[in-house]
């Protein structure tokens, strides 16, 4: 173990320094915390994939507060769109029972996507596509809800 620890100090000084500085930001990420533990204790061999994962995390804005602030500025339009879609979903699904909201509503998905965007600062293409599908589906439902109300008011005039 001591041999590994000394070897890692020589081979990976940047990774060790970054881990020491950012341990608070990735303490909830078990994998990265384990990689840091292996680096400082030398309890096992570090494979190239393990070092690659640490190096990838070093460039990830999720673990850098300054980059995350910049990222939050970039994702503001996406966050606004998610809020808009979530408002539409909540309006359309208001009055529905708890079972419907848990099983069929898009509310849990939209909240999950919003939480991921806030915490990680990014979404996948599939998630963006799914948000667009939810928007289209619920926009039609919203238009029907509003359209039915307008038709009734026109017929009573």
Secondary structure, DSSP 8 states (H G I E B T S, - for coil): -HHHHHHHHHH-HHHHHHHHHHTTTSTT-HHHHHHHHHHHH--S---HHHHHHHHHHHH-GGG-HHHHHHHHHHTHHHHHHHHHHHHHHHHHHTT--HHHHHHT-SHHHHHHHHHHHHHHS---HHHHHHHHHHHHHHHHHHHHHHHHHHHHHHHH-
